[in-house]
Amino acid sequence: MASKKASPNRRPKPLAVAAPSLFEEAKPAPAPYAADMTPAGFVAQAARPKRPIKVVPNVGPAGDARIAAIQKLKPGEVVGYGMRYAAPSERRIAILPIGYGDGFPRVRNQGGALIRGKRAPLIGGIAMDALMVDITDIPEAQLWDEAVIMGRQGNEEITVHDMAKLKNSVSYDVLTNWRLRLRRKSVNGKSAPIKTETVLATDGHR
């Protein structure tokens, strides 16, 4: 249906926020306040729908951990429960203090973290309190470096939708299932929009 041109005397169109729902499409609000609508539950977590109606810059959920240990693997050595990963050559791996007990998807050899602006693939099966990533191709990585689990680092990004794919679920499931033992922090700069950050794991979060 063709849209009508707005009258110069028409009142400004407000942004209506709907109650949480499973729909991420625009829905018309009752006249005369025709508006764009988006699930309030999603926006409250600072996340964006896959097909955003309105994009708020510099807003998004983020989570990080710190490299708690670095180990070297010899060819043929295995990592993780079930020995699902065997090193094809000498490898350098980092251990991050976060696992499925914190709400991270229980996966094997899938996903990863961002370290020094580069992707470090997850190897082996994750434990309740730890996971391992391969940092062989990130030689500058050091102990206590930040490892972004969800969010942006440099030019790379792991979105909540990427995490949902690991869980074979939806983004709402990711946002609402981080455990209470993880520290949450809301960041709001003086001149910057509000940014909600979930600190997934740090060197002192236990």
Secondary structure in CASP SS format (residue, H / E / C, confidence):
PFRMAT SS
TARGET T0000
AUTHOR 0000-0000-0000
METHOD secondary structure of the structure
MODEL  1
M C 1.00
A C 1.00
S C 1.00
K C 1.00
K C 1.00
A C 1.00
S C 1.00
P C 1.00
N C 1.00
R C 1.00
R C 1.00
P C 1.00
K C 1.00
P C 1.00
L C 1.00
A C 1.00
V C 1.00
A E 1.00
A C 1.00
P C 1.00
S C 1.00
L C 1.00
F C 1.00
E C 1.00
E C 1.00
A C 1.00
K C 1.00
P C 1.00
A C 1.00
P C 1.00
A C 1.00
P C 1.00
Y C 1.00
A C 1.00
A C 1.00
D C 1.00
M C 1.00
T C 1.00
P E 1.00
A H 1.00
G H 1.00
F H 1.00
V H 1.00
A H 1.00
Q C 1.00
A C 1.00
A C 1.00
R C 1.00
P C 1.00
K C 1.00
R C 1.00
P C 1.00
I C 1.00
K C 1.00
V C 1.00
V C 1.00
P C 1.00
N C 1.00
V C 1.00
G C 1.00
P C 1.00
A C 1.00
G E 1.00
D E 1.00
A E 1.00
R E 1.00
I C 1.00
A C 1.00
A E 1.00
I E 1.00
Q E 1.00
K E 1.00
L E 1.00
K C 1.00
P C 1.00
G C 1.00
E C 1.00
V E 1.00
V E 1.00
G C 1.00
Y H 1.00
G H 1.00
M H 1.00
R C 1.00
Y E 1.00
A E 1.00
A C 1.00
P C 1.00
S C 1.00
E C 1.00
R E 1.00
R E 1.00
I E 1.00
A E 1.00
I E 1.00
L E 1.00
P C 1.00
I C 1.00
G C 1.00
Y H 1.00
G H 1.00
D H 1.00
G C 1.00
F C 1.00
P C 1.00
R C 1.00
V C 1.00
R E 1.00
N C 1.00
Q C 1.00
G C 1.00
G E 1.00
A E 1.00
L E 1.00
I E 1.00
R C 1.00
G C 1.00
K E 1.00
R E 1.00
A E 1.00
P E 1.00
L E 1.00
I E 1.00
G C 1.00
G E 1.00
I C 1.00
A C 1.00
M C 1.00
D C 1.00
A C 1.00
L E 1.00
M E 1.00
V E 1.00
D E 1.00
I C 1.00
T C 1.00
D C 1.00
I C 1.00
P C 1.00
E C 1.00
A C 1.00
Q C 1.00
L C 1.00
W C 1.00
D C 1.00
E E 1.00
A E 1.00
V E 1.00
I E 1.00
M E 1.00
G E 1.00
R E 1.00
Q E 1.00
G C 1.00
N C 1.00
E E 1.00
E E 1.00
I E 1.00
T C 1.00
V H 1.00
H H 1.00
D H 1.00
M H 1.00
A H 1.00
K H 1.00
L H 1.00
K H 1.00
N C 1.00
S C 1.00
V C 1.00
S H 1.00
Y H 1.00
D H 1.00
V H 1.00
L H 1.00
T H 1.00
N C 1.00
W C 1.00
R C 1.00
L C 1.00
R C 1.00
L C 1.00
R C 1.00
R E 1.00
K E 1.00
S E 1.00
V E 1.00
N E 1.00
G C 1.00
K C 1.00
S C 1.00
A C 1.00
P C 1.00
I E 1.00
K E 1.00
T E 1.00
E E 1.00
T E 1.00
V C 1.00
L C 1.00
A C 1.00
T C 1.00
D C 1.00
G C 1.00
H C 1.00
R C 1.00
END
